[in-house]
Amino acid sequence: MPRAGLTTDRLVRAGAELADEVGFDQVTVSALARRFDVKVASLYSHLENSQDLKTRIALLALEELADRAADALAGRAGRDALAAFADVYRDYAREHPGRYAAARLRLDPETAAASAGVRHAQMMRAVLRGYDLTEPEQTHAVRLLGSVFHGYVSLELAGGFSHSAPDSQETWEWILDRLDALLRGRPAT
């Protein structure tokens, strides 16, 4: 019998908060049970195991990111769209480091196909429509942008840019300018 007040959605959201506080790798059903001051067994009517919890947190994070990206991209094109999309990822990672890590969880193909990850890919391709790329260049560009955005954000979160000049925001803008120039097929200034 499910414990009163506990729902799958409430547990997943609490798990996402826990991930932001202690790191996604530290999220388990046991840790979540301690957060609610209940026995682990009380959560098994809502969650199968820790992997199920982590998958659900990943799906929540992907949905939150996709919603933010859709709002940010509305009415934008070219470099403006590229920067808006990139900034969504960077801002989300800063606000929710555990959820951001969760969004990169490897999902099984069926779960991935039904997730908001599909929306992310569609939005990335929408950004790239402003650059007149054909296949396979568009796929290469999707991979390049994903690598740069995730790589930069991961290094920044780890403190990799905090001890040197210029400021990481200045570098971020420089990178976006260079990516825009590259995608337009013109030299960067």
ROTOR-959532 format. One line per 4 residues: number of its first residue (from 1); their letters; for each residue x, y, z of N, C-alpha, C. Coordinates in pm, 1 decimal. Layout:
BEGIN
NUM> a> X Y Z X Y Z X Y Z; ...
//
This chain:
BEGIN
1> mpra> 84.3 -118.2 0.0 0.0 0.0 0.0 88.7 124.4 0.0; 66.0 216.3 -94.7 146.2 339.1 -99.5 125.6 424.5 25.3; 233.3 483.7 74.7 228.0 571.2 192.9 156.0 701.3 154.6; 70.0 749.1 240.5 -6.4 871.3 216.1 88.1 987.7 188.6
5> gltt> 58.5 1063.8 86.3 138.5 1180.4 52.6 254.7 1152.3 -40.1; 296.6 1029.3 -52.6 406.3 996.2 -143.5 347.6 957.5 -278.6; 396.6 1022.8 -380.2 358.9 988.2 -517.4 487.1 972.8 -597.1; 477.7 910.2 -709.6 595.9 895.2 -794.9 650.3 1031.5 -833.3
9> drlv> 561.1 1121.8 -873.2 604.3 1255.5 -914.1 674.6 1328.4 -799.0; 618.8 1322.0 -682.1 680.4 1388.3 -565.2 817.9 1328.3 -535.4; 829.4 1197.6 -545.9 957.7 1131.7 -520.1 1061.4 1169.4 -626.0; 1019.5 1174.3 -752.0 1113.5 1209.6 -859.3 1160.3 1353.6 -842.9
13> raga> 1070.4 1442.4 -811.8 1108.9 1583.3 -791.1 1202.0 1598.1 -670.5; 1173.3 1524.6 -565.0 1262.1 1526.5 -447.8 1397.5 1465.0 -483.8; 1396.3 1361.8 -565.7 1521.1 1301.9 -612.0 1601.7 1399.8 -696.0; 1533.7 1479.3 -777.0 1601.9 1580.9 -858.5 1663.3 1688.2 -769.1
17> elad> 1591.0 1729.3 -667.0 1646.0 1826.6 -571.1 1767.6 1768.3 -499.5; 1756.6 1642.6 -461.4 1868.0 1574.1 -396.6 1990.0 1569.3 -489.2; 1966.1 1541.0 -615.7 2075.3 1537.1 -714.3 2145.6 1671.8 -721.8; 2068.7 1780.2 -718.6 2128.7 1913.5 -722.9 2209.8 1942.9 -597.1
21> evgf> 2168.1 1886.5 -485.7 2236.4 1911.9 -358.2 2361.7 1827.1 -340.3; 2354.0 1697.7 -372.2 2464.2 1606.2 -339.2 2531.4 1544.4 -461.5; 2476.1 1565.8 -579.7 2530.9 1506.7 -701.5 2446.2 1390.3 -747.5; 2429.0 1380.8 -876.9 2343.0 1278.1 -935.0 2390.4 1136.9 -901.0
25> dqvt> 2520.4 1116.8 -895.1 2573.8 983.6 -864.5 2537.4 936.2 -724.4; 2506.9 1029.8 -635.3 2475.7 994.8 -496.5 2327.3 966.7 -472.6; 2246.2 981.7 -575.2 2101.3 962.1 -559.7 2068.8 813.2 -562.4; 2005.2 767.8 -456.5 1959.0 628.9 -446.2 1821.4 629.0 -381.2
29> vsal> 1754.0 516.5 -390.6 1625.6 502.1 -322.1 1647.1 514.9 -171.5; 1755.7 461.2 -120.1 1786.0 471.6 23.7 1802.1 616.5 66.3; 1876.0 694.9 -10.8 1894.8 836.3 22.5 1762.0 910.9 17.3; 1679.6 876.1 -79.2 1548.2 939.3 -91.0 1458.6 901.5 26.8
33> arrf> 1464.0 776.0 68.7 1385.7 731.9 184.7 1427.8 809.3 309.6; 1559.0 831.0 326.8 1606.7 909.2 441.9 1552.0 1051.4 436.5; 1543.0 1107.0 316.2 1492.1 1243.4 299.8 1347.2 1255.2 347.8; 1269.2 1149.9 325.4 1128.4 1149.8 366.9 1107.7 1084.1 503.5
37> dvkv> 1217.2 1036.8 561.2 1211.2 968.5 691.7 1112.4 850.7 687.1; 1129.7 770.0 582.0 1048.2 649.1 566.2 1140.8 531.7 538.3; 1087.9 413.9 549.7 1165.1 293.7 517.0 1174.5 281.2 364.8; 1285.2 227.4 319.9 1308.3 209.4 176.2 1191.7 133.6 112.7
41> asly> 1142.0 33.5 181.7 1033.4 -48.5 127.3 910.2 34.4 92.6; 888.1 147.4 165.0 770.1 228.9 134.2 777.9 294.3 -2.7; 898.8 304.5 -58.7 913.3 370.3 -189.1 897.3 272.6 -305.2; 903.6 145.0 -277.4 898.3 47.0 -385.3 760.1 30.8 -448.4
45> shle> 658.9 91.1 -391.0 529.5 90.7 -459.0 524.5 201.9 -564.4; 627.0 290.4 -563.3 634.1 401.7 -658.2 752.0 388.0 -754.8; 858.5 326.2 -708.7 982.4 315.1 -785.2 1030.6 170.9 -782.2; 1087.1 126.0 -893.1 1138.2 -11.5 -897.8 1268.8 -27.0 -821.1
49> nsqd> 1358.8 71.4 -840.4 1491.5 65.3 -780.5 1561.9 199.1 -804.5; 1686.9 208.3 -767.3 1760.3 334.1 -784.8 1778.1 370.0 -931.5; 1794.5 271.1 -1016.5 1808.6 299.9 -1160.0 1679.4 358.3 -1216.4; 1566.0 306.8 -1173.4 1437.3 361.5 -1215.7 1425.6 507.3 -1169.8
53> lktr> 1465.6 535.7 -1046.3 1463.3 672.3 -995.4 1551.7 763.0 -1081.0; 1672.3 717.9 -1109.7 1764.8 798.8 -1189.2 1710.8 822.0 -1330.3; 1651.3 720.0 -1389.3 1592.9 735.8 -1522.7 1481.7 839.3 -1519.9; 1398.0 833.6 -1418.6 1286.9 929.3 -1407.4 1338.7 1072.0 -1384.9
57> iall> 1445.9 1085.5 -1309.4 1506.5 1217.9 -1290.3 1562.5 1267.1 -1423.6; 1626.1 1179.7 -1498.2 1679.1 1216.7 -1629.5 1567.0 1263.9 -1721.5; 1455.4 1192.9 -1721.5 1342.1 1230.8 -1806.6 1285.7 1366.7 -1763.9; 1278.3 1390.4 -1632.8 1233.4 1520.3 -1582.4 1327.9 1630.8 -1629.2
61> alee> 1456.8 1608.9 -1615.6 1555.9 1709.6 -1654.7 1548.0 1737.9 -1804.7; 1536.1 1634.4 -1885.4 1524.0 1654.6 -2030.4 1400.2 1736.4 -2064.5; 1291.7 1709.1 -1995.0 1167.0 1783.8 -2018.0 1183.0 1929.4 -1977.3; 1241.6 1953.0 -1860.4 1262.8 2090.8 -1815.2 1352.4 2167.5 -1911.9
65> ladr> 1459.9 2104.6 -1954.6 1551.4 2168.8 -2050.0 1482.6 2197.4 -2182.6; 1405.7 2102.8 -2232.3 1336.5 2121.6 -2360.0 1236.2 2236.3 -2351.3; 1164.8 2244.5 -2240.3 1068.8 2354.3 -2223.1 1139.9 2489.3 -2221.0; 1250.3 2496.5 -2148.8 1327.4 2621.4 -2143.9 1382.3 2657.8 -2281.5
69> aada> 1435.0 2558.2 -2351.9 1492.0 2584.7 -2483.5 1384.3 2631.7 -2580.9; 1268.4 2568.9 -2578.6 1159.4 2609.1 -2667.9 1120.8 2755.0 -2642.1; 1110.2 2792.4 -2515.8 1077.0 2931.5 -2481.9 1186.7 3026.6 -2529.8; 1311.4 2987.9 -2509.9 1424.1 3074.3 -2546.9 1438.5 3090.4 -2697.5
73> lagr> 1402.6 2989.0 -2773.2 1420.9 2992.9 -2918.5 1309.2 3064.8 -2992.8; 1196.9 3085.2 -2929.0 1081.7 3145.0 -2997.4 1119.3 3277.0 -3064.1; 1101.1 3282.1 -3195.6 1124.8 3404.6 -3271.8 1270.0 3437.7 -3299.6; 1360.3 3346.8 -3273.2 1503.3 3374.5 -3292.5 1558.2 3292.8 -3409.6
77> agrd> 1665.8 3343.9 -3468.2 1733.5 3273.1 -3577.4 1881.7 3309.2 -3573.9; 1961.0 3231.5 -3646.7 2103.0 3260.0 -3659.6 2176.8 3257.8 -3527.3; 2270.2 3351.7 -3512.2 2352.4 3354.6 -3391.5 2267.5 3374.7 -3266.6; 2161.4 3453.7 -3279.7 2072.7 3478.9 -3166.8 2010.6 3347.8 -3116.7
81> alaa> 1967.2 3263.6 -3208.8 1910.4 3133.1 -3170.9 2018.3 3042.1 -3114.2; 2134.3 3042.8 -3176.7 2245.7 2961.1 -3129.3 2281.3 2998.4 -2985.1; 2293.1 3127.1 -2958.1 2328.2 3173.4 -2823.7 2217.4 3141.5 -2724.3; 2092.8 3159.4 -2763.5 1980.6 3130.6 -2673.4 1979.5 2983.6 -2634.4
85> fadv> 1999.0 2897.6 -2733.1 1999.8 2753.2 -2708.5 2115.4 2716.1 -2616.0; 2233.9 2767.0 -2645.8 2352.2 2737.9 -2564.7 2336.0 2791.1 -2422.9; 2282.2 2910.2 -2410.0 2264.6 2970.6 -2277.9 2166.8 2892.4 -2191.4; 2065.7 2832.3 -2253.1 1971.1 2750.4 -2177.7 2046.2 2636.4 -2108.5
89> yrdy> 2131.8 2567.8 -2182.3 2206.7 2456.4 -2124.3 2300.0 2505.1 -2013.6; 2370.0 2612.4 -2041.2 2466.5 2664.1 -1943.4 2395.2 2711.4 -1816.3; 2287.9 2786.4 -1832.8 2213.8 2836.9 -1716.8 2151.7 2722.5 -1636.5; 2095.5 2624.4 -1705.8 2033.6 2510.9 -1637.5 2138.9 2434.0 -1557.4
93> areh> 2255.1 2414.9 -1617.4 2362.9 2342.8 -1548.0 2407.0 2416.4 -1422.7; 2411.9 2548.0 -1429.6 2451.0 2627.1 -1312.1 2343.9 2620.5 -1203.3; 2217.7 2626.2 -1243.9 2107.2 2624.6 -1147.0 2081.1 2485.5 -1091.0; 2098.2 2384.9 -1174.5 2062.7 2247.4 -1138.3 2173.1 2149.5 -1181.1
97> pgry> 2287.7 2152.9 -1115.4 2398.8 2067.5 -1159.8 2367.2 1918.1 -1157.2; 2290.9 1873.8 -1059.5 2255.6 1731.6 -1052.8 2160.1 1690.9 -1163.4; 2062.6 1774.7 -1189.3 1967.8 1745.8 -1297.7 2038.3 1751.8 -1432.0; 2130.0 1847.1 -1446.0 2205.2 1857.2 -1570.9 2282.9 1727.6 -1595.4
101> aaar> 2345.0 1676.0 -1491.1 2415.2 1547.6 -1503.4 2315.7 1437.1 -1538.4; 2198.0 1442.4 -1479.6 2095.5 1341.2 -1507.7 2052.4 1344.8 -1653.1; 2046.5 1462.7 -1711.3 2002.6 1476.5 -1851.0 2097.7 1406.3 -1946.9; 2217.8 1375.3 -1900.9 2315.1 1305.5 -1985.0 2318.9 1154.9 -1958.1
105> lrld> 2227.1 1107.6 -1874.1 2220.5 963.8 -1845.6 2188.5 887.0 -1973.5; 2259.9 780.2 -1994.6 2232.5 696.7 -2112.0 2101.7 621.2 -2088.9; 2006.6 643.2 -2178.5 1875.7 578.9 -2170.0 1868.1 465.4 -2270.1; 1786.1 365.9 -2238.9 1767.1 260.0 -2337.7 1696.5 321.2 -2458.8
109> peta> 1712.7 261.0 -2576.9 1659.7 322.0 -2699.8 1509.7 353.8 -2695.2; 1430.4 266.3 -2637.0 1286.1 289.7 -2632.0 1252.8 409.7 -2542.7; 1316.7 416.7 -2427.8 1293.7 528.7 -2336.4 1343.4 658.5 -2398.8; 1459.6 653.7 -2461.3 1515.3 773.3 -2525.8 1423.1 824.3 -2635.9
113> aasa> 1369.1 734.0 -2714.3 1281.7 772.7 -2825.6 1152.4 837.4 -2776.8; 1109.2 803.8 -2655.9 985.7 859.2 -2600.5 1012.6 980.8 -2511.4; 1137.5 1018.7 -2497.2 1174.5 1126.8 -2405.2 1177.6 1261.9 -2475.9; 1198.1 1366.5 -2396.7 1212.8 1501.0 -2451.8 1346.6 1518.6 -2522.8
117> gvrh> 1432.6 1418.2 -2514.9 1557.9 1423.6 -2590.5 1532.9 1441.5 -2738.8; 1423.7 1386.9 -2786.7 1386.1 1402.6 -2928.1 1359.3 1550.7 -2957.3; 1293.7 1619.6 -2865.2 1269.2 1763.3 -2883.3 1399.2 1842.0 -2888.0; 1496.6 1800.8 -2807.1 1626.3 1868.9 -2808.4 1689.2 1860.0 -2947.0
121> aqmm> 1688.1 1740.9 -3003.2 1746.4 1721.6 -3136.5 1671.2 1804.2 -3240.2; 1539.4 1807.2 -3231.0 1459.6 1885.6 -3326.2 1490.7 2034.4 -3314.0; 1504.7 2081.1 -3191.4 1535.6 2223.3 -3171.8 1676.0 2257.4 -3221.0; 1770.9 2167.2 -3197.8 1906.9 2191.3 -3246.7 1905.5 2201.0 -3399.5
125> ravl> 1831.5 2113.6 -3463.5 1822.0 2119.6 -3609.9 1748.6 2245.2 -3655.6; 1652.7 2291.3 -3577.7 1583.6 2416.5 -3610.7 1682.2 2533.6 -3604.2; 1767.5 2534.9 -3502.9 1871.1 2638.5 -3493.6 1959.2 2633.0 -3618.3; 1995.0 2513.1 -3660.3 2086.5 2497.2 -3773.3 2023.1 2528.8 -3908.2
129> rgyd> 1890.6 2531.6 -3915.1 1825.1 2569.7 -4041.8 1865.0 2711.3 -4082.6; 1897.1 2793.8 -3986.2 1940.7 2929.2 -4016.4 2079.4 2936.5 -4077.6; 2145.7 2824.8 -4090.0 2282.5 2822.6 -4141.5 2295.6 2754.4 -4277.3; 2188.2 2710.7 -4333.9 2189.8 2653.5 -4468.8 2289.5 2537.6 -4482.6
133> ltep> 2283.5 2444.6 -4388.5 2369.5 2326.6 -4393.3 2291.1 2209.1 -4451.9; 2358.6 2130.6 -4531.4 2297.4 2009.2 -4584.8 2356.1 1890.3 -4510.6; 2296.2 1775.2 -4528.5 2351.0 1653.4 -4468.2 2472.2 1608.6 -4548.5; 2574.2 1554.8 -4488.2 2588.0 1521.6 -4346.6 2639.9 1636.7 -4260.2
137> eqth> 2659.3 1756.2 -4320.0 2712.4 1867.9 -4241.7 2623.1 1902.7 -4122.7; 2491.6 1892.8 -4141.4 2402.2 1926.6 -4030.8 2423.0 1830.9 -3912.6; 2436.5 1703.3 -3940.6 2460.8 1606.3 -3832.7 2595.8 1632.8 -3766.7; 2696.8 1663.7 -3846.9 2827.0 1698.3 -3789.0 2813.1 1820.7 -3698.3
141> avrl> 2735.6 1918.4 -3742.5 2717.5 2041.5 -3665.1 2644.2 2014.1 -3533.7; 2542.7 1928.4 -3536.2 2471.5 1890.9 -3413.5 2571.4 1832.0 -3314.4; 2655.2 1743.2 -3360.4 2753.4 1679.4 -3272.2 2857.4 1778.5 -3222.9; 2901.4 1867.9 -3309.1 2998.7 1969.9 -3270.2 2940.6 2060.0 -3161.4
145> lgsv> 2821.7 2111.3 -3184.8 2760.7 2202.4 -3087.7 2735.7 2132.3 -2954.4; 2683.5 2011.5 -2959.4 2661.6 1936.5 -2835.8 2790.9 1916.2 -2759.1; 2896.8 1882.0 -2830.8 3026.8 1861.0 -2766.6 3079.8 1989.2 -2703.2; 3070.3 2098.4 -2775.7 3121.1 2226.0 -2724.2 3038.4 2271.8 -2604.2
149> fhgy> 2905.8 2270.2 -2616.8 2821.1 2317.8 -2507.3 2842.4 2233.7 -2382.3; 2832.9 2103.0 -2396.9 2845.8 2015.3 -2280.2 2988.0 2017.0 -2224.2; 3085.9 2018.8 -2311.4 3224.3 2021.7 -2265.7 3256.0 2148.5 -2189.0; 3216.3 2261.8 -2243.6 3244.2 2389.0 -2177.3 3175.2 2395.3 -2041.2
153> vsle> 3047.0 2359.7 -2041.4 2969.3 2365.1 -1917.3 3029.6 2271.7 -1812.3; 3069.2 2152.7 -1852.0 3127.5 2057.3 -1756.9 3257.3 2111.0 -1697.4; 3342.6 2167.0 -1782.3 3467.9 2224.2 -1731.9 3441.8 2344.9 -1641.7; 3347.0 2427.5 -1681.1 3315.3 2544.9 -1601.1 3259.6 2504.8 -1463.9
157> lagg> 3169.5 2406.7 -1460.8 3112.8 2360.6 -1333.6 3219.9 2302.6 -1242.1; 3321.4 2243.1 -1301.2 3429.8 2183.7 -1223.7 3531.6 2288.8 -1177.8; 3507.9 2415.4 -1212.9 3598.6 2522.8 -1171.3 3716.8 2541.5 -1262.7; 3710.9 2482.1 -1381.2 3824.0 2485.8 -1472.1 3862.6 2622.9 -1524.6
161> fshs> 3772.4 2720.5 -1516.3 3802.6 2853.2 -1570.4 3803.8 2960.9 -1463.0; 3797.7 2921.0 -1338.7 3781.3 3020.0 -1231.7 3911.2 3084.4 -1184.8; 4024.5 3039.1 -1233.3 4152.1 3090.8 -1182.5 4234.3 3162.2 -1288.3; 4169.6 3203.2 -1396.8 4246.1 3270.7 -1501.3 4158.2 3372.0 -1573.0
165> apds> 4224.2 3465.9 -1636.9 4155.5 3565.9 -1718.5 4169.2 3521.9 -1864.0; 4078.6 3559.7 -1950.0 3962.2 3644.7 -1925.4 3850.9 3567.4 -1855.7; 3749.4 3643.0 -1816.6 3631.3 3587.4 -1751.9 3567.3 3481.0 -1841.2; 3510.3 3378.2 -1778.6 3452.1 3269.0 -1857.2 3335.4 3315.7 -1943.6
169> qetw> 3262.8 3420.3 -1903.8 3155.2 3473.6 -1987.1 3210.3 3530.9 -2116.5; 3324.5 3597.8 -2107.5 3387.9 3652.8 -2227.1 3429.6 3539.8 -2321.8; 3483.5 3434.3 -2266.2 3521.4 3319.1 -2348.4 3398.4 3254.5 -2410.7; 3290.5 3243.4 -2331.9 3165.1 3184.4 -2382.7 3115.8 3262.5 -2504.7
173> ewil> 3114.9 3394.1 -2496.4 3071.0 3477.3 -2609.7 3165.7 3460.9 -2728.2; 3294.4 3452.1 -2702.4 3393.5 3431.9 -2808.1 3366.8 3300.2 -2879.9; 3339.2 3195.7 -2802.0 3309.8 3064.2 -2860.1 3184.2 3071.0 -2946.0; 3079.7 3134.4 -2896.8 2955.4 3144.2 -2974.3 2977.3 3222.1 -3102.9
177> drld> 3056.9 3328.3 -3097.2 3088.9 3403.4 -3219.5 3162.9 3315.5 -3320.1; 3259.9 3237.6 -3272.4 3338.1 3151.9 -3361.6 3252.9 3038.8 -3420.1; 3164.0 2982.7 -3337.2 3074.2 2878.9 -3388.2 2980.4 2935.6 -3494.3; 2927.3 3053.7 -3469.4 2840.4 3119.3 -3566.8 2914.4 3140.8 -3698.1
181> allr> 3036.5 3191.3 -3689.8 3115.9 3214.7 -3811.0 3144.4 3083.6 -3883.9; 3179.0 2980.6 -3808.8 3206.7 2850.2 -3868.9 3083.6 2796.7 -3940.9; 2969.0 2804.7 -3876.3 2846.1 2752.0 -3935.0 2801.7 2833.9 -4056.5; 2834.0 2960.7 -4058.4 2801.9 3043.9 -4173.2 2901.7 3023.9 -4287.1
185> grpa> 3011.9 2955.8 -4254.5 3113.2 2929.8 -4356.6 3194.5 3052.9 -4389.4; 3210.1 3142.0 -4291.6 3290.4 3261.2 -4314.0 3394.1 3272.5 -4203.6; 3502.2 3342.8 -4230.3 3605.1 3358.9 -4128.1 3553.2 3438.6 -4008.9; 3599.7 3400.5 -3890.7 3564.8 3474.6 -3769.0 3645.9 3602.1 -3764.4
189> t> 3588.7 3707.2 -3707.1 3662.8 3834.4 -3695.1 3719.4 3845.5 -3555.5
//
